[in-house]
Amino acid sequence: MGLFPRQSAAKQRAGARTRALPVRPAVVLLSAAALIGAAAVSGCSDPGAAAAGAGASGQNPATTAARNGVVYNTSPDQQRIRAKKIDELAAKVPALIGKDGKLTVATTAGSIPLSFHATDDKTPIGSELDIAQLVADKLGLDLDIQVTSWENWPLKTQSGDFEAVFSNVGINKDRVKLFDFASYRAAYMGFEAKKTSSYDIKGADDISGLKVSVGSGTNQEKILLAWNKELEDKGKAPATLQYYSSDADTILALSSGRTDLNIAPYPSTVYRENTRDDLKIVGKVNAGWPSETLVAATTLKGNGLAPAITAALNSAIKDGSYAKVLDRWGLSEEALPESKTVTEATFKAAA
């Protein structure tokens, strides 16, 4: 039974970085240098391990017309969809958070079309930030975007450096121990491979013996670890998980055949399938496997901000601005009919 109907940290201080199983599969850590023979070791710092490059050609245009009909604006000039302040919603913001007039939002800026750098290589843009903008507008706050690594957002949110995280964070049993959530999108992961491949990934058996790239400390890594445990229990070869030092390295390894599969946020795999000519989606899994989960704005547990964000999101859903943002980035199929506040108590009750 899933945690949520329809589409339907951790025990350590770092919170979101969990290793679900005690048994590690074979792991390879590589970088671009490794692809040309030099050794380098690093963990991936983004949940998607999704290359921010525009396409296989290596060009980086300001707009990209995709095969799914979406024209992605990747320039710094975003002309975001905006909303007006609603006094009733602004009054819900805790005084300590609203006193500076800003909503300080963390994002990892590594996965098109969710959160990434524009063509100027410095301006963070994407659907996550567009949704954060709607929330800030509704609450009468200026949006203050802070780019951070995936590893750092839990500690910096706990310390108060960040008031909310909008970066494809999925709700899970470890994160609710330290954070509260306001849901705003369905949470799926996509498996992608070279277009010439014949993979059809539906479960553990389908990744046996394959080389799969994945972001460290993520829900998708947790899924693969669980699937590898299933394979080992059956006496089958586990997948080899590979961690790359940059997003571009991840996709370079996949397109060059150094890895067989990449697992990343589904919107990023959809983007690449529709803007490149060498990759395709070969599987889809809920990010909360074996249950279900949702993507949510993440706030410090008990500080009262999550309910205010939930109210702002529901206002944006009602007035249509939320749908416009998702349409703009080709994410309509991941829309939610309602935002809900999820705490440790409500998470346990729904499990």
VONUFI-494375 format. One line per 4 residues: number of its first residue (from 1); for each residue x, y negated, z negated of C-alpha. Coordinates in Angstrom, 2 decimals, decimal comma. Layout:
! VONUFI-494375
NUM) X/Y/Z; ...;
END
This chain:
! VONUFI-494375
1) 0,00/0,00/0,00; 1,49/-3,33/1,01; 1,97/-6,24/-1,34; -0,07/-8,49/0,89;
5) -3,19/-7,70/2,97; -2,98/-8,32/6,68; 0,28/-9,11/8,48; 0,25/-8,07/7,05;
9) 18,22/-12,82/-8,27; 18,43/-9,87/-8,48; 19,67/-8,44/-11,74; 22,81/-10,37/-11,16;
13) 22,77/-14,19/-11,33; 23,15/-14,46/-7,56; 19,57/-13,26/-7,33; 18,87/-12,63/-3,72;
17) 21,92/-10,53/-3,00; 20,92/-6,99/-3,87; 22,23/-3,61/-2,92; 19,19/-1,42/-3,12;
21) 21,00/1,89/-3,26; 24,13/3,16/-4,96; 25,29/4,99/-1,86; 27,02/2,84/0,73;
25) 27,13/3,97/4,35; 30,12/3,60/6,54; 30,78/-0,10/6,93; 32,85/-2,01/9,43;
29) 33,61/-5,72/9,03; 34,69/-7,50/12,18; 35,19/-10,93/13,69; 35,77/-12,40/17,11;
33) 39,46/-11,82/16,58; 38,78/-8,14/16,05; 37,18/-7,99/19,47; 40,52/-8,88/21,00;
37) 42,60/-6,73/18,71; 43,37/-8,86/15,64; 42,06/-7,85/12,22; 39,84/-10,11/10,12;
41) 37,36/-9,31/7,38; 34,37/-11,39/6,37; 30,75/-11,00/5,33; 27,97/-12,49/7,39;
45) 26,52/-15,55/5,69; 23,17/-15,78/7,40; 20,03/-13,66/7,02; 19,61/-13,27/10,71;
49) 23,16/-12,86/11,93; 21,58/-14,53/14,94; 23,69/-16,34/17,47; 22,80/-19,97/17,95;
53) 24,09/-20,05/21,52; 21,51/-20,79/24,18; 22,13/-17,80/26,39; 24,46/-15,31/27,97;
57) 25,93/-17,96/30,22; 27,38/-19,78/27,22; 25,72/-23,07/28,25; 24,05/-25,19/25,60;
61) 21,29/-27,29/27,24; 19,08/-29,70/25,30; 15,99/-27,76/26,31; 15,56/-24,11/27,19;
65) 12,57/-22,85/29,17; 11,87/-19,32/28,00; 10,08/-16,50/29,78; 7,36/-16,55/27,12;
69) 6,34/-20,04/28,26; 7,93/-21,92/25,37; 10,24/-24,83/26,12; 12,64/-24,96/23,19;
73) 13,95/-28,41/22,33; 17,41/-27,91/20,86; 18,48/-31,56/20,96; 18,97/-33,74/17,85;
77) 15,96/-35,81/18,94; 13,24/-33,52/17,63; 10,21/-35,84/17,40; 8,84/-33,56/14,72;
81) 5,14/-33,14/14,13; 4,38/-35,34/11,13; 1,65/-35,56/8,52; 0,31/-38,26/6,22;
85) 0,67/-38,41/2,46; -2,28/-37,06/0,53; -2,43/-38,64/-2,91; -4,17/-35,65/-4,46;
89) -1,34/-33,39/-3,31; 1,40/-35,84/-4,25; 0,02/-35,86/-7,79; 0,77/-32,12/-8,05;
93) 4,55/-32,66/-7,70; 6,30/-32,26/-11,08; 7,56/-35,64/-12,31; 11,18/-34,54/-12,65;
97) 11,22/-33,41/-9,02; 9,35/-36,33/-7,50; 11,07/-39,15/-9,39; 13,75/-39,70/-6,71;
101) 11,17/-39,72/-3,92; 12,84/-36,82/-2,11; 12,23/-33,16/-1,49; 15,70/-31,62/-1,35;
105) 15,47/-28,57/0,91; 18,17/-25,98/1,53; 18,48/-24,14/4,81; 21,16/-21,93/6,35;
109) 21,00/-23,28/9,92; 21,97/-20,04/11,62; 19,00/-18,52/13,45; 17,26/-19,92/16,50;
113) 14,39/-20,84/16,46; 14,08/-20,79/12,66; 16,93/-22,94/11,38; 19,98/-23,87/13,42;
117) 22,17/-26,74/14,57; 21,11/-28,88/17,50; 23,24/-29,43/20,58; 25,27/-32,03/18,69;
121) 26,49/-29,18/16,43; 25,56/-31,10/13,28; 21,82/-31,82/13,12; 19,81/-29,02/11,47;
125) 16,58/-28,27/13,34; 14,08/-25,45/13,80; 10,66/-24,22/12,74; 11,64/-23,86/9,07;
129) 12,55/-27,53/8,89; 9,46/-28,61/10,80; 7,31/-26,83/8,21; 9,37/-28,38/5,41;
133) 8,75/-31,78/7,01; 4,99/-31,25/6,92; 5,19/-30,30/3,25; 7,33/-33,32/2,35;
137) 4,99/-35,64/4,25; 1,89/-34,25/2,55; 3,54/-34,65/-0,86; 4,68/-38,20/-0,11;
141) 8,38/-37,33/-0,29; 11,33/-37,93/2,04; 12,79/-34,72/3,43; 16,43/-34,28/2,36;
145) 17,90/-31,34/4,28; 20,97/-29,62/2,85; 22,72/-26,93/4,90; 24,18/-24,14/2,81;
149) 25,28/-20,54/3,18; 22,95/-17,64/2,53; 25,11/-16,60/-0,42; 24,87/-20,01/-2,10;
153) 21,20/-20,93/-2,06; 20,17/-18,79/-5,08; 22,72/-20,29/-7,49; 22,27/-23,82/-6,19;
157) 18,49/-23,56/-6,50; 18,90/-22,33/-10,07; 21,28/-25,20/-10,84; 18,85/-27,78/-9,48;
161) 20,93/-28,84/-6,48; 18,10/-27,62/-4,25; 14,42/-28,08/-5,02; 13,15/-25,72/-2,33;
165) 14,57/-23,32/0,22; 13,07/-23,05/3,71; 15,26/-20,48/5,44; 13,32/-17,32/6,30;
169) 13,43/-16,11/2,70; 11,29/-13,04/2,16; 9,60/-12,35/-1,16; 10,88/-9,26/-2,96;
173) 10,88/-7,72/-6,43; 14,34/-9,00/-7,31; 13,83/-12,58/-6,17; 10,59/-13,06/-8,11;
177) 12,57/-12,60/-11,32; 14,27/-15,93/-10,69; 12,12/-17,82/-8,20; 8,54/-18,76/-7,34;
181) 7,25/-18,77/-3,77; 4,77/-20,48/-1,46; 4,12/-18,22/1,54; 3,97/-19,66/5,05;
185) 4,79/-17,01/7,65; 4,63/-13,29/8,31; 7,95/-11,51/7,76; 9,21/-9,10/10,38;
189) 12,62/-7,93/11,48; 13,46/-7,01/15,05; 15,95/-4,50/16,36; 17,64/-5,69/19,55;
193) 19,92/-3,92/22,00; 21,31/-4,26/25,50; 18,61/-4,31/28,13; 20,06/-1,17/29,69;
197) 19,54/0,84/26,50; 16,72/3,31/25,87; 16,42/2,96/22,07; 13,00/2,99/20,43;
201) 13,53/2,19/16,74; 10,69/3,18/14,45; 12,44/4,68/11,46; 15,57/6,15/9,93;
205) 15,98/9,00/12,41; 16,28/6,52/15,27; 19,44/4,84/13,92; 21,35/8,03/13,06;
209) 24,97/7,74/14,17; 24,54/4,27/15,68; 26,52/1,10/14,96; 24,18/-1,58/13,63;
213) 25,09/-5,17/12,80; 23,29/-6,77/9,87; 23,54/-9,81/7,59; 24,95/-9,20/4,11;
217) 22,66/-9,52/1,10; 19,48/-9,55/3,17; 16,19/-7,69/3,28; 17,23/-6,12/6,57;
221) 20,42/-4,78/5,00; 18,29/-3,33/2,22; 16,14/-1,54/4,80; 19,16/-0,05/6,55;
225) 20,66/1,14/3,27; 17,40/2,90/2,46; 17,22/4,44/5,91; 20,81/5,66/5,63;
229) 19,96/7,29/2,31; 17,09/9,11/4,06; 19,48/10,31/6,76; 22,06/11,51/4,26;
233) 19,37/13,38/2,32; 18,44/15,14/5,57; 22,05/15,97/6,35; 22,09/13,59/9,33;
237) 24,77/11,06/10,21; 24,03/7,60/8,78; 24,31/4,45/10,81; 27,52/2,45/10,54;
241) 26,70/-1,04/9,33; 28,84/-3,82/10,75; 29,23/-7,31/9,28; 30,59/-10,12/11,45;
245) 32,23/-13,39/10,51; 29,92/-15,57/12,61; 26,60/-15,48/14,39; 28,23/-15,75/17,80;
249) 30,45/-12,76/17,00; 27,39/-10,66/16,18; 25,75/-11,19/19,56; 29,05/-10,94/21,42;
253) 29,60/-7,53/19,85; 26,11/-6,42/20,85; 26,24/-7,68/24,41; 29,72/-6,22/24,93;
257) 28,74/-2,79/23,60; 30,83/-2,96/20,43; 27,63/-2,37/18,48; 24,51/-0,49/19,50;
261) 21,90/-2,51/17,64; 21,41/-5,75/15,77; 18,66/-6,27/13,20; 17,59/-9,89/12,70;
265) 14,51/-11,98/11,97; 11,94/-11,10/14,60; 11,54/-14,68/15,89; 15,25/-14,81/16,68;
269) 15,12/-11,54/18,63; 12,08/-12,83/20,53; 13,98/-16,00/21,38; 16,93/-14,08/22,76;
273) 14,80/-11,61/24,68; 13,12/-14,54/26,41; 16,18/-16,72/27,04; 18,86/-14,17/27,90;
277) 19,01/-11,60/30,66; 21,02/-8,94/28,82; 19,14/-8,21/25,56; 15,76/-6,82/24,60;
281) 13,74/-5,93/21,50; 13,69/-2,19/20,79; 11,93/-2,08/17,42; 10,03/-4,08/14,80;
285) 9,72/-3,51/11,06; 8,15/-5,44/8,21; 10,82/-7,23/6,19; 9,42/-5,72/3,01;
289) 9,63/-2,11/4,22; 8,35/0,29/2,92; 5,80/-2,26/1,71; 5,02/-5,62/3,24;
293) 6,22/-9,10/2,44; 5,95/-12,68/3,65; 8,35/-15,54/4,34; 8,00/-18,25/1,73;
297) 9,31/-21,55/0,45; 11,47/-20,69/-2,54; 11,60/-22,74/-5,76; 13,00/-22,33/-9,25;
301) 10,85/-20,07/-11,38; 8,38/-21,89/-13,58; 9,20/-25,48/-12,56; 5,74/-26,09/-11,10;
305) 6,79/-27,00/-7,56; 5,59/-23,89/-5,75; 1,86/-24,59/-6,33; 2,31/-28,11/-4,93;
309) 4,01/-26,71/-1,82; 1,25/-24,12/-1,47; -1,38/-26,88/-1,56; 0,52/-28,89/1,05;
313) 0,84/-25,86/3,30; -2,87/-25,10/3,05; -3,63/-28,69/3,97; -1,38/-28,36/7,03;
317) -3,08/-25,09/7,96; -6,49/-26,73/7,66; -5,66/-29,83/9,73; -3,90/-27,87/12,50;
321) -0,42/-29,37/12,12; 0,92/-26,01/10,87; -0,34/-24,26/14,02; 1,23/-26,95/16,20;
325) 4,63/-26,34/14,61; 4,44/-22,59/15,14; 3,23/-23,07/18,75; 6,15/-25,39/19,38;
329) 8,64/-22,67/18,45; 6,78/-19,67/19,89; 5,82/-18,28/16,48; 2,02/-18,27/16,65;
333) 1,81/-14,51/16,09; 3,40/-14,97/12,65; 0,87/-17,54/11,43; -0,87/-17,02/8,10;
337) -4,52/-17,94/7,48; -3,64/-19,16/3,98; -0,61/-19,96/1,85; -0,42/-18,37/-1,59;
341) 1,75/-19,02/-4,60; 3,63/-15,87/-5,58; 5,24/-15,51/-9,01; 6,66/-12,52/-10,82;
345) 3,29/-11,97/-12,48; 1,21/-12,12/-9,30; 3,78/-10,06/-7,39; 3,49/-7,22/-9,90;
349) -0,28/-7,44/-9,88; -0,42/-7,12/-6,09; 2,17/-4,35/-5,78;
END
